[in-house]
Amino acid sequence: MQGDDFHVYDTTLRDGSQQEGLNLSVTDKLAVARHLDDLGVGFIEGGWPGANPKDTEFFRRALTELDLRHARLTAFGATRRAGVKAADDPQVAALRESGASVVTLVAKSHDRHVELALRTTLEENLAMIRDTVSHLRAEGQRVFLDAEHFFDGYKANRAYALEAVRTAAEAGADVVALCDTNGGMLPDELADVVDEVVGLGVRVGIHCHDDSGCAVANSLAAVKAGATHVQGCANGYGERSGNANLFTVIGNLQLKRGMDLVSDGQLAEMTRIAHAVSEVTNVAPGSQQPYVGLSAFAHKAGLHASAVKVDPDLYQHIDPATVGNDMRMLVSSMAGRASVELKGRELGYDLSGDKAKAVVDKVKELESTGYTFEAADASFELLLREELTGVRQRHFEVESWRSIVERRPDGSMVSEATVKLHAKGERIIATGEGNGPVNALDNALRIALGRLYPELARLELVDYKVRILEGAHGTDARTRVLIESADGEREWGTVGVEDNVIAASWQALEEAVTYCLLHAGHEAG
């Protein structure tokens, strides 16, 4: 469990879930909490019990279903209502009865918010802070306080914003987190304010939003100025532009500032956890996300690849394995010989001598016609084998294929495809149906080869993307299709480019099957 000298506080399940399009069920929230606990964060804010049925149910289930090894579960809620004692406020009671040992209260520290949003006096707001914090402390719960809109409030009425912080600390709040709720602060000005608040003798935390693109930088600046509690969300989730990305914050504080926040083993799980959380939230992971993104250590330019070939550290700020990520070489028209050599080595091929030049020339030739190999490693490997051996890898020869779409009288649509091919000395004709012409071709190809190659039963198409390359040509434009396939053990991408989208799809499908059979150990002709 993380020590108390410095807090890493996650608010994905509450603040992060306010992101547009992100909707978590109770089961989802429990799953995300387990992943965050695996990372070793100190506190996981579970939500607002009593404010909605979902969060109330989450805390009820969390007591019996969450076996947290590192984190403490935290309940979030507001200070009591104006004119009501904390002991009599139902929302405060929900926090008290949540089963959470730590409560984080949100309180107004901006005078205009007090008067316009709460519709009460500045004096009553301070009483609400004092009464709620002291009541929960007397009930045995640890209390953190989020000073909402603190930095904007500080600019508008410095004395009152500081008085709100002082009142919370004197009432027993262990931490007062200063919130850049509108996300408009810049690091230098924010650091000056944090330094002043730390000088009051208050334990300071920081909670930043990313509306100015500075949430992570502001969080780091606050820590340097003396904050010992930092809040953020997995993958930078959150309302509007999101919250400080907690993975980036952890990476920077641990690897750049030398702070011991999580174990080396937990840090090495960060990329896996980031992607696992993305799967639960059903939000596509940001490929360019620092540290954990798929492209965070990807090299495309030939100049970079030449340097990386000599020493990976020349174009990488850390060893990707430190955070559980990998260096990737992208093969493209921008690639030079070094890129292709490194990619070949990654795939297990020796491209020393003049071998790489022929591959580079072929890649550039094909990419000039619309191909891309960045997301099509399988197609690149097949191209590589062909260039090295002079023989195209084939487990079957295609005689012909066709696919039709039928609209039936009841309005339903069905596609049917027929393939004719030769494999292992046999001429095979097979027909398949599907919910579209590509799906029907995929099924027909599997049916045709399934008896000869049982491994294809495990093959599945997991992603399919189409891009029109020459839009000016309208419906007869050149088309690129990228297909992602999997067999339960590995995933691979293939590409097809043709004037006809179905023909491009067939090309990518054919290469996906060829790659599957090749790695299943079948010799190709």
C-alpha positions in Angstrom: 0.0 0.0 0.0 1.3 3.4 -0.9 2.8 5.4 2.0 1.2 8.5 3.3 4.0 10.9 2.5 2.8 11.4 -1.0 -0.7 10.5 -2.4 -1.5 9.3 -5.9 -5.3 9.8 -6.0 -7.4 8.5 -8.9 -10.8 10.0 -9.7 -11.6 8.0 -12.9 -14.7 6.5 -11.5 -16.2 9.9 -10.6 -14.7 12.8 -12.5 -13.4 10.7 -15.4 -16.8 9.2 -16.0 -18.2 12.6 -16.8 -16.5 12.4 -20.2 -18.9 12.6 -23.1 -19.8 9.1 -24.4 -18.3 7.3 -21.4 -20.9 5.4 -19.4 -19.8 2.9 -16.7 -22.0 0.3 -15.2 -21.4 -0.8 -11.6 -19.6 -3.9 -12.9 -17.4 -1.7 -15.1 -16.5 0.5 -12.1 -15.5 -2.5 -10.1 -13.3 -3.8 -13.0 -11.6 -0.4 -13.4 -11.0 -0.2 -9.7 -9.2 -3.5 -9.7 -6.9 -2.4 -12.6 -6.1 0.8 -10.8 -5.3 -1.1 -7.6 -2.9 -3.3 -9.6 -1.1 -0.2 -10.7 -0.6 0.7 -7.0 -2.4 4.0 -6.7 -3.0 5.2 -3.2 -6.7 6.2 -3.4 -9.5 5.4 -5.7 -12.5 7.7 -5.7 -15.5 5.5 -6.2 -18.2 8.1 -6.8 -20.9 10.0 -4.9 -23.0 7.7 -2.7 -26.5 8.9 -2.2 -26.4 11.2 -5.2 -27.4 8.5 -7.7 -28.4 4.8 -7.4 -25.4 3.5 -9.4 -22.8 5.0 -7.1 -24.8 3.9 -4.0 -24.8 0.3 -5.4 -21.1 0.5 -6.3 -20.2 1.2 -2.6 -22.5 -1.5 -1.4 -20.9 -4.1 -3.7 -17.4 -2.8 -3.2 -17.5 -3.7 0.4 -17.8 -7.4 -0.4 -16.4 -7.7 -4.0 -13.3 -5.4 -4.0 -10.3 -6.8 -2.3 -8.0 -3.8 -2.7 -4.3 -4.6 -2.0 -2.8 -1.2 -2.4 -5.5 1.5 -2.7 -8.0 3.0 -0.2 -11.6 3.4 -1.5 -12.8 7.0 -1.2 -16.3 8.4 -1.2 -17.0 11.8 -2.8 -19.7 14.3 -1.8 -20.5 17.9 -0.9 -20.5 19.8 2.3 -23.8 20.1 4.0 -26.6 22.3 2.7 -26.9 25.8 3.9 -29.0 26.1 7.1 -28.8 22.3 7.9 -26.6 20.7 10.5 -24.1 18.2 9.0 -25.4 15.5 11.3 -28.9 15.9 9.8 -28.0 16.2 6.1 -29.0 13.1 4.1 -26.1 13.5 1.7 -23.6 13.7 4.5 -25.3 10.6 6.0 -24.7 8.7 2.8 -21.0 9.6 3.0 -20.9 8.5 6.6 -22.6 5.2 5.9 -20.8 4.4 2.6 -18.3 2.1 4.3 -15.4 4.2 2.9 -12.7 5.1 5.4 -11.8 8.2 3.5 -14.2 11.0 2.3 -13.4 13.7 -0.2 -15.7 16.7 0.2 -16.1 19.3 -2.5 -16.5 22.9 -1.3 -16.8 26.3 -2.8 -13.7 28.5 -2.6 -14.8 31.1 -5.2 -16.9 33.9 -3.7 -19.2 34.3 -6.8 -19.9 30.6 -6.9 -20.9 30.7 -3.2 -23.3 33.6 -3.9 -24.7 32.6 -7.3 -24.5 28.7 -7.3 -25.1 27.9 -3.6 -27.1 31.1 -3.0 -25.8 31.6 0.5 -23.5 33.9 2.3 -19.7 33.7 2.4 -19.9 33.2 6.1 -22.4 30.3 5.8 -20.2 28.6 3.2 -17.3 28.6 5.7 -19.6 27.2 8.4 -20.7 24.5 6.0 -17.0 23.5 5.4 -16.2 23.6 9.1 -19.3 21.7 10.3 -19.1 18.9 7.6 -15.4 18.3 8.0 -15.5 18.2 11.8 -18.6 16.0 11.8 -17.1 13.3 9.6 -13.8 13.4 11.5 -15.7 12.9 14.7 -17.4 9.9 13.1 -13.9 8.3 12.5 -13.5 9.1 8.8 -10.5 10.7 7.2 -11.4 13.8 5.2 -9.8 15.3 2.1 -11.3 18.6 0.7 -11.5 19.6 -2.9 -11.4 23.4 -3.1 -13.5 23.8 -6.2 -12.6 26.7 -8.6 -9.8 27.6 -6.2 -7.4 29.3 -8.6 -10.2 31.4 -10.3 -11.5 32.2 -6.8 -8.0 33.2 -5.7 -7.8 35.7 -8.6 -11.2 37.1 -7.8 -11.0 37.2 -4.0 -7.6 36.0 -2.7 -8.5 36.5 1.0 -11.7 34.5 0.8 -10.2 31.6 -1.2 -7.3 31.3 1.4 -9.8 31.5 4.2 -11.8 28.5 2.8 -8.5 26.5 2.7 -7.6 27.5 6.3 -11.1 26.7 7.6 -11.0 23.2 6.2 -7.5 22.5 7.6 -8.4 23.8 11.0 -11.6 21.7 11.1 -9.5 18.5 10.5 -9.1 18.0 6.7 -5.9 16.1 6.2 -5.5 17.4 2.6 -6.9 20.4 0.8 -6.7 19.8 -3.0 -6.6 23.0 -5.0 -8.8 22.6 -8.0 -8.2 24.2 -11.4 -11.8 23.3 -12.2 -12.0 25.3 -15.5 -8.6 24.1 -16.6 -7.3 27.6 -17.5 -4.2 27.9 -15.4 -0.6 27.9 -16.7 2.2 26.2 -14.8 4.2 29.2 -13.6 1.3 31.2 -12.2 -0.2 28.0 -10.7 3.1 27.1 -8.9 3.3 30.6 -7.3 -0.2 30.2 -5.8 0.5 26.6 -4.6 3.7 27.8 -3.0 1.8 30.5 -1.0 -0.8 28.0 0.2 1.9 25.5 1.3 3.3 28.4 3.3 0.1 28.5 5.4 1.1 25.2 6.9 -1.6 23.3 5.1 -1.1 19.9 3.4 -1.8 20.8 -0.3 -3.1 18.6 -3.1 -3.7 19.4 -6.8 -6.6 18.6 -9.1 -6.2 19.9 -12.7 -8.3 19.9 -15.8 -6.8 20.1 -19.3 -8.8 22.8 -21.0 -5.5 24.8 -21.7 -3.5 21.6 -22.4 -1.6 22.0 -19.2 -3.2 19.6 -16.8 -0.1 17.3 -16.5 2.3 20.2 -16.5 0.3 22.1 -13.9 0.2 18.9 -11.7 4.0 18.6 -11.9 4.5 22.3 -11.2 2.2 22.0 -8.1 4.2 19.0 -6.8 7.5 20.9 -7.3 5.9 23.8 -5.3 5.1 21.6 -2.4 1.9 19.7 -3.1 2.0 16.1 -1.7 -1.3 14.8 -3.1 -1.9 14.7 -6.9 -5.3 13.8 -8.5 -5.9 12.6 -12.0 -7.8 10.1 -14.3 -6.8 7.0 -16.2 -6.0 7.9 -19.8 -6.9 11.6 -19.1 -10.6 10.9 -19.1 -12.9 13.7 -17.9 -15.4 16.3 -18.8 -14.6 18.7 -21.7 -10.9 18.3 -22.4 -10.4 15.9 -19.6 -8.4 15.7 -16.4 -4.7 15.3 -15.8 -3.7 12.0 -17.3 -2.7 10.0 -14.2 -0.5 7.6 -16.1 1.5 10.5 -17.5 1.8 12.1 -14.1 3.0 8.9 -12.5 5.5 8.3 -15.3 6.9 11.8 -15.1 7.1 11.9 -11.3 8.7 8.5 -11.0 11.0 8.4 -14.0 11.9 12.1 -14.3 11.7 13.3 -10.7 12.9 10.1 -9.0 9.9 9.8 -6.8 9.1 6.3 -5.5 5.3 6.1 -6.2 4.8 2.5 -7.4 7.0 -0.5 -7.6 9.1 -1.2 -10.7 6.9 -4.2 -11.4 3.7 -2.1 -11.2 5.2 0.6 -13.4 6.0 -2.1 -16.0 2.2 -3.0 -16.0 1.1 0.6 -16.8 0.7 0.1 -20.5 -1.3 -3.1 -20.1 -3.5 -1.4 -17.4 -4.1 1.7 -19.6 -5.3 -0.5 -22.5 -7.3 -2.8 -20.1 -9.2 0.3 -18.8 -9.8 1.4 -22.4 -11.4 -2.0 -23.0 -13.7 -1.6 -20.0 -14.7 2.0 -20.9 -15.1 1.2 -24.6 -13.1 4.3 -25.4 -10.4 3.7 -28.0 -6.9 4.2 -26.4 -5.0 7.3 -27.6 -2.3 6.0 -29.8 -0.1 9.0 -29.1 -0.6 9.0 -25.4 2.7 9.5 -23.6 4.3 6.4 -22.1 1.5 4.0 -22.8 0.3 4.8 -26.3 0.8 2.4 -29.2 2.8 5.1 -31.0 4.7 6.4 -28.0 7.9 4.6 -29.1 7.1 4.2 -32.8 9.8 5.3 -35.3 8.9 6.1 -38.9 11.4 8.5 -40.3 14.5 7.0 -41.9 16.8 9.4 -40.0 15.3 8.3 -36.7 15.6 4.7 -37.6 19.3 5.1 -38.5 20.0 6.6 -35.1 17.9 4.0 -33.2 19.8 1.2 -35.0 23.0 2.5 -33.4 21.5 3.3 -30.0 17.8 3.3 -29.2 18.3 6.0 -26.5 19.2 8.5 -29.2 15.5 8.9 -30.1 13.7 7.6 -27.0 13.5 9.4 -23.6 13.2 6.1 -21.7 13.4 2.4 -22.2 9.8 1.5 -23.3 10.0 -1.7 -21.3 10.1 0.4 -18.1 6.4 1.2 -18.6 5.5 -2.1 -20.3 5.5 -0.7 -23.8 7.6 -1.6 -26.9 9.6 0.2 -29.5 8.1 -0.2 -33.0 9.6 0.4 -36.4 7.1 1.6 -38.9 7.7 0.7 -42.5 6.6 3.4 -44.9 7.6 5.5 -47.9 9.5 7.7 -45.3 11.5 4.7 -44.3 15.2 4.3 -45.1 17.4 1.2 -45.1 17.8 1.3 -41.4 14.1 1.2 -40.7 13.6 -1.9 -42.9 16.7 -3.6 -41.4 15.3 -3.1 -37.9 11.8 -4.2 -38.8 13.2 -7.2 -40.5 15.2 -8.1 -37.4 12.1 -7.6 -35.3 10.4 -10.2 -37.6 13.4 -12.5 -37.5 15.0 -11.8 -40.9 18.5 -10.8 -41.8 18.5 -7.9 -44.2 22.2 -7.1 -44.1 24.1 -6.3 -47.2 22.1 -5.2 -50.3 18.9 -7.1 -49.2 17.4 -4.1 -47.5 17.6 -1.8 -50.5 15.3 -4.0 -52.7 12.7 -4.1 -49.9 12.9 -0.3 -49.4 12.5 0.3 -53.1 9.5 -2.1 -53.2 7.8 -0.5 -50.2 8.2 3.0 -51.7 6.8 1.8 -55.0 3.8 0.2 -53.4 3.1 3.1 -51.1 3.1 5.5 -54.0 0.1 3.5 -55.3 -1.8 3.7 -52.0 -0.5 0.9 -49.9 0.5 1.4 -46.2 2.4 -1.0 -44.1 2.4 0.8 -40.7 -0.7 -1.1 -39.6 -0.1 -4.1 -41.9 2.8 -6.0 -40.4 1.6 -9.3 -41.9 1.5 -7.9 -45.4 5.0 -6.5 -44.9 6.3 -9.9 -43.8 4.8 -11.5 -46.9 6.4 -8.9 -49.1 9.7 -9.4 -47.3 9.6 -13.1 -47.8 8.8 -12.6 -51.5 11.7 -10.2 -52.0 14.2 -12.4 -50.2 13.2 -15.7 -51.9 11.8 -14.5 -55.2 8.7 -16.6 -54.5 5.2 -15.4 -53.4 4.0 -17.3 -50.4 0.9 -19.3 -51.4 -1.0 -22.1 -49.8 -3.7 -21.9 -52.5 -4.3 -20.6 -56.0 -7.4 -18.6 -56.6 -9.3 -19.4 -59.8 -12.1 -16.9 -59.3 -14.4 -15.3 -56.7 -17.6 -13.4 -56.8 -20.0 -11.8 -54.3 -23.5 -10.6 -54.7 -25.9 -8.7 -52.4 -29.6 -9.5 -52.5 -32.4 -7.3 -51.2 -35.4 -9.6 -50.4 -39.1 -8.6 -50.5 -39.3 -8.3 -46.7 -36.6 -5.6 -46.8 -33.8 -7.8 -45.4 -30.4 -7.9 -47.1 -28.2 -11.0 -47.6 -24.9 -11.4 -49.3 -23.6 -14.6 -50.9 -20.1 -15.3 -52.2 -18.6 -18.1 -54.2 -14.9 -18.9 -54.4 -13.1 -21.3 -56.7 -9.5 -22.3 -55.8 -6.9 -25.0 -55.9 -5.2 -26.3 -52.8 -3.1 -29.4 -52.1 -3.9 -30.8 -55.6 -7.7 -30.3 -55.3 -10.1 -27.9 -57.1 -12.5 -26.6 -54.5 -15.7 -24.6 -55.0 -17.4 -23.2 -51.9 -20.2 -20.8 -51.2 -20.7 -18.7 -48.1 -23.3 -16.2 -46.8 -22.8 -13.1 -44.7 -24.2 -9.8 -43.6 -22.3 -8.1 -46.3 -20.2 -9.0 -49.4 -16.9 -9.0 -47.5 -18.2 -11.1 -44.7 -19.7 -13.6 -47.3 -16.3 -13.8 -49.0 -14.5 -14.4 -45.7 -16.9 -17.2 -44.8 -16.6 -18.8 -48.3 -12.8 -18.8 -48.1 -12.9 -20.4 -44.7 -15.3 -23.1 -45.9 -13.2 -23.8 -49.0 -10.0 -24.3 -46.9 -11.3 -25.4 -43.6 -11.1 -29.2 -44.3 -7.5 -29.0 -45.5 -6.4 -26.4 -42.8 -8.4 -26.9 -39.6 -6.4 -24.0 -38.0 -8.6 -21.6 -39.8 -11.4 -22.4 -37.5 -9.6 -20.1 -34.9 -9.2 -17.3 -37.4 -11.4 -14.2 -36.9 -11.6 -10.8 -38.4 -11.5 -8.3 -35.6 -11.4 -5.0 -37.4 -12.0 -3.7 -40.9 -11.3 -0.2 -42.2 -11.8 1.4 -45.6 -10.3 4.6 -46.9 -11.0 6.2 -50.3 -7.6 7.4 -51.6 -8.7 9.5 -54.6 -12.0 11.2 -53.6 -12.2 13.2 -56.8 -12.9 10.0 -58.7 -16.2 9.4 -56.8 -17.5 5.9 -56.5 -14.7 4.4 -58.8 -12.0 5.9 -56.6 -8.9 3.8 -55.6 -9.6 2.2 -52.3 -7.4 0.9 -49.4 -8.7 -1.7 -47.0 -7.0 -2.6 -43.7 -8.0 -5.8 -42.0 -7.0 -6.8 -38.4 -7.2 -10.6 -37.8 -6.6 -12.8 -34.8 -6.3 -16.5 -33.9 -6.6 -16.4 -30.1 -2.8 -16.1 -29.7 -1.7 -13.2 -31.9 -3.2 -10.4 -34.0 -1.9 -9.2 -37.4 -2.8 -6.6 -40.0 -3.1 -6.9 -43.8 -3.7 -4.4 -46.5 -5.3 -4.4 -49.9 -5.5 -1.7 -52.5 -7.7 -1.8 -55.7 -10.1 0.4 -57.6 -12.9 -1.8 -56.3 -13.5 -2.0 -52.5 -14.5 -5.7 -52.7 -11.3 -6.5 -54.6 -9.2 -4.6 -52.1 -11.0 -6.5 -49.3 -10.4 -9.9 -51.0 -6.7 -9.1 -51.3 -6.4 -8.3 -47.6 -8.4 -11.4 -46.7 -6.3 -13.6 -48.8 -3.1 -12.3 -47.2 -4.6 -12.7 -43.7 -5.3 -16.4 -44.4 -1.9 -16.9 -45.9 -0.2 -15.3 -42.9 -2.3 -17.5 -40.5 -1.3 -20.7 -42.3 2.4 -19.6 -42.5 2.6 -19.1 -38.8 0.7 -22.4 -38.2 3.7 -24.2 -39.7 2.4 -25.0 -43.2 4.9 -24.8 -46.0 3.9 -22.6 -48.9 4.5 -23.0 -52.5 
